[in-house]
């Protein structure tokens, strides 16, 4: 998702790990990864925020089922246009 955010010039939000998985792991991203290092090491490539701002939590969301193993043109054309529409 870092590469996709860079391609379409989007801000990346630190992901929330799936807590409904079969193994019911309660870990957060910061329990598994060094969040500060993740943000600082990618600062020249993509903007990263820790949480989605409250005013955006209820915003209209675009839903897209991504194709696996897609080339850069897929993200520059299909995903970028979706991003522009729902930005």
Residue pairs with C-beta under 8 A, 6 or more apart in sequence:
1 12
1 15
2 12
2 42
2 45
2 46
4 10
4 75
4 79
5 11
5 12
5 46
6 45
6 46
7 72
7 75
7 76
7 79
7 80
8 75
8 76
8 79
8 80
8 83
10 46
10 83
11 46
11 47
11 48
11 49
12 46
12 47
12 48
12 49
13 48
13 49
13 50
13 51
13 52
14 29
14 30
14 35
14 38
14 39
14 48
14 49
14 50
14 51
15 29
16 28
16 29
17 25
17 27
17 28
17 29
17 32
19 25
19 26
29 35
35 50
38 48
39 48
39 50
42 48
60 86
61 86
62 82
62 83
62 85
62 86
64 78
64 79
64 82
66 79
67 74
